[in-house]
Each structure stands twice: as C-alpha cells, then as structure tokens.
C-alpha cells in the first residue's frame, strides 16, 4: 500500500481523514498538552484526537491557535462522554466542546462508549451533522451488536468506529463487518501501549531488523497496510517523529502473515459490554 505522511482515507460520506493522527489520551497537564499538540503539528501531524473525558479539550484548543495552521488544514476529533448521553444533553456537550476547542465546527464527533442512551445521542449527532456543524460522525468501542442496535434507529450510519486494535488484539471479525458496511476502522492504542511484552516479541524484532526500523514503526506500518487509521500518542518529539516515519518502507506478505499469527484476540483495556459500569457513571452524574 503506497502512502505518504499526507495520505488520507475517504469516509463513506466523502470526507477525508488523515491516516496518521495524534492522540492526547491521558495528557492532562495544560502546559504539556499544549506543547505536545503544537509540536505534533510542527512535525506534520494534521489530525488531532481528543475527548471530553480526557479533560484537555481547552488545552488542545489553545494549541491549535498557537500553531497558526489554517483551520481547513486540520482534522479535529472529540467525543461525547457516557454521562452526556441523550438528545439535549449531547447537543449541550457538543457546544461545550466547541467552546473549549475554540472552533466553529468539528471534523469528527464520536460516541465514546456504547452506554445506555446511544439512540438519542446519535439522533442529536445526526442533526448536528445535517446542520453542518460536524463533517463526519461515528462511534468508539462499538462491537458488532452495538452497531446493529444503533442501526435499528439511525438514519445515518456511523462513518468510523474507533476501537482498541494492535497486533495482540487485531479485531478481525469486527474489521470484516465494518468493511462490509463501509465503516472506517480507526485504532486507538495502536501500539498496545507497549503492554504484554509487545515490543519484545522476537517475531516483531526480526521484522524490524529486516527493514531497519523500530518495532513501533513496524506495528504502525502494519496498521496502515490494513487500511486502518492510527492515532499514536507520545509527548516526546523524537517519538512523534519516529511514529510518523512510516512511509519509506512497506511490509511484505510474509511480514503480514507473521504479525497475523501473534493475535491473541484478547483486549488489554476496557470492556465495551460493561453496561453496569456505564450505568453507575450515569447515575453518579445525575446526583452531582
């Protein structure tokens, strides 16, 4: 697959999203977040992924202003949190995100988790999309049954599903379903956050040595070879540069087969079906 740092993927509605983005999950320090986003943009990143839950939308907004890049050259994503599900609640949360980001519109707005109330939340997002306030809408952490549930009431299907994906959890069944339904695949934790000894696996180290690349670069290139959008996160400039140096090599069929073989089909992070956890969050929010 021939790509460059500026390559984009066309979503089902024709909007184009960069294959390579920059994520700010867990970057809660104001100075660090602003500096990191400005540094990422300086190094060629044009897609920035945040969320209400990350509590850094305001810092991202300031960084966007500081970077001085024309708005139309950036692709900004944020997400509605589980405690803001519902029609009016989602519209209110959306406006608050816009205010914090200092933007007039979003490029992509996502439901963060499939918590109770997704139908009304999605209806609000559809209306905001049709009003021209969002260029594309989608979901995060939806499994097949969540997508089927949403499809029963949706008039617009999700354009993207952002899910945990890395060599140890490759999401093959979900990936096939999304391909069939023209839902783009975006990976969060594309490097598995280095857990479970991922970077030390001999198979990946051998592929990295073969291409004179790092294991992280091999993993990120593997995502691209699978037509997956990626949002690696690092607050260190040299890592940002390394994570973007993916376009001067390609993996061959043997490499792909080897990486396919290490899939454990076990997620490393949150369970999308933990409805009791989501309900507890929603109830706690009502009390506050």
N, C-alpha and C positions, 0 to 999 in steps of 0.2 A: 504494500500500500504506500504510494508516494504522497508524502505530506510535507508541509513546511510549517514553521512556527506560526504563520498567519492563516493556516488552513482552518476552514470552518465546516461544520456539519449542518446540512439543511434539515430543519424540523418539518413536521407534516404540514404546517401552515406556510412554509416557505421562508420563515425567519432563520437566519444563520447564526449559529453559536460556535465560538472558537472551540476546537478540540482540546486545547490546553487552557486551563483556568487556574486561578489562585484562590485557595480556601483559607478562611480565617477562624476556623473552629478552635476554641479554647484560647484565642488571643484576646484576653480581656483587659490587659493593661493599655491605657489610652495611648501613651507615647509609643509603646512597642507596636501596637496595631497600626497607628498612622504611619510610622516609619516603614513598617513591613509592606503595607499596601503601596506606598509611594515607591519603594524600592522595586517591588514586583512590576509595577507599571513602567518604571525606568528601564527595566530589563526585558521589556517586550510583552509582558502579560497584558491582555486587554479584557479578560473575563474575571470578575471578582465575585466570589460566592460567600454570602453571609446569611444570617438568620436572626429573627427576633430573639430566639433562645440564646444566641451567642453573646448577647448584651454588648455588641460592639458596632451596631449599625451607625451610630453617631460618629464613631472614630473613622469608620470607612468613608462616610460622607465627607468628613474634613480632609481625609487623604485624597479623595477624588478631586476636591477643589485645589488642594496644594499641587497635585501632579500636573494640572493645567492641560490635560489632554481633552480635545473636543468630545463632548458628551456622546455624539453619534459613533465615535470610535470605540466606546466602551460597552461592555455587556455586563449588566449588574443584576445579580440574583439575590433575592432574600426569600424568607419562608414564614408562613403563618404558624404560630405555635398552638399546641393542643388546647390551651386554656382560652384561646380566642376563636374556637370553632363556633359556627352559627352564622347566619346571614349578615345581620347588622354588626355582630362582633368582628367578623372578618373584614368588613368594609372599614370599620374603625381602626383595626390593627394595620390594615394596608396604608391608610392615610398617615398613621403614626410612623410607619416605616419610611414612607416618602419624606416626611418631615425630618426625621433623623438623618436620612441619607442626603438630604438637600437636593432632591430630584423631582422632576415633573412627571416622570413615568418610570416604570421598571421594564427591564428586558425579559425577565423571567420571575414568576411568583409561584411558589411551591407549597403544597400542604406538607408539613414536616413529618407527621406520622399519621397513620390511619386510625386515629382516635374517634370515639363517638361524635357524630355530627358532621361527618365529611360531606354528606349530600348538600346541606345548606351552605357549608363553607365553599364547596365547589360552585354552587349556583351564584354566590357572590363574586367569585373569581371569574366566572363566565361573563357576568355583567360588566365587571371592570375591564375585562379583555375586549368586549364589544364596544365599550366606551372609548377605547384607545389608550387606556391608562397602563396596560400591560401588553407587551408584544407577544408573549407566549406564556402559557400556563401548564403546570404539571404537578407531579407528586414526588414524595420521597418515601422510601421504605415500604412501598406497597408490594405485597405479594400478589400472585395471580388472583386469588379470591377477593382481595381488596379491589383490584382493578375491575373485576367482574361485578362486584357490588356497586361500585361507582357508576359503571356503565348503564345500570338499570335506570338511573335518573338523569344522567348527564346528557346535555345536548351537544357538548363539545368534548371530544375525548382528550385525555392528557397527551401533551406533546413530548413529555420527557418523564422518566422515572429515575430518580437519583437514589442509588442503593449501595450498600456495602458490597464491594467487589474487589477481589485481589486473587493472586494465584492459589491461595488455600481455600477460597470460597468464590468460585467462578460463576455461580448463578446461571447455570446452563439452561435449566427448564424455564426460568423466568425470562432469560435472554431470548430464547426461542419464541416464547409467547409475545414478547414486546416487538420482536422483528416482524411477526405475523400481523401485528396490529399497528405498525408504524409508530411505535412509541420509542423515542431515542433512549439509549442506555447511557447514564452518567454514573461514574463510580465515585463514591466517597470512600475515604481510607484506601485509596488505590494502592498504597504500599503496605496495607495492613498495619500501619503504624509500627512496623518492624517487629510485631509480636510473633510468638511461637517459633522463634528462630528462623523467620522467613529469609532474612538476609544471609544466613549462614548455610542455607541448603546447598550441598555440593552441586546439584544439577544447575542451579541458578548461577553459582560462582563459575562453573565451567563455561556456560553460555556467555557470561560477562567477559571472561578472559578471551574467549574466541573472538569477540567483537571489540575488544579493548575498551570496554565500557564498565560502569559500575553495575552492581546488581539492581540498584534502584532504577537506573536508566533502562535496563533490560525489562524490568517489570512494567515501567510506564510505556515503553515501546510496545510491549505485548498488548496492553490495553488498546493502544492506537491501532494495532494490527487487527483487533477485533471490532473496530469501528465504535469504540467506547470513548466518551468524553471524560476527561480527567481533571481533578482539581487538587493536585498535591499541595500540601501546606508545609512551609518552613519559614521561620523568622530570620534565617541566616541567608545573606545574599549569595554566598558561594553555593548553597544548596538550591536556591532559586535558579541560579544559572545552570547548575548541573541538571536540575529537573526539566529544564527547557531544551537541553542539548540532546534532542531525541530524533533529529531529522537528517542526520548524516549516516544512518545505518538502518538496515531492515533485518528482521528475524526471518530465517528460512523455515521451511515446513518441519524440518527435524526439531528446531528450537521450539516451535509452537507445540509439537506433539509432546515434547519433554515437559513443558510447562503444564499442558493439559493433564498430564499424568500425575501431577502432585496435588491435584484438587482433593481436599478432604470433605468438601460440601458441608463444612461446619462454620457457622458465623462466629466472629470473635467479639461482636459488640451487641447492641440492644436487640431484643426480640420484638419484631413488628406485631406479634399477636398478644402481647402483654396488655390486654384491654383493662385489667384491674388496675394496673399502674397508671394508665391514662385517665381512667375514671377518677382515681384518687387525686390526681393533679387537678382535674377539672373541678372536683368538689372543693378542694382546698382553695382554689382561686375564687370560688363563689363566696366563701366565708370571709376572705380578706377584704 
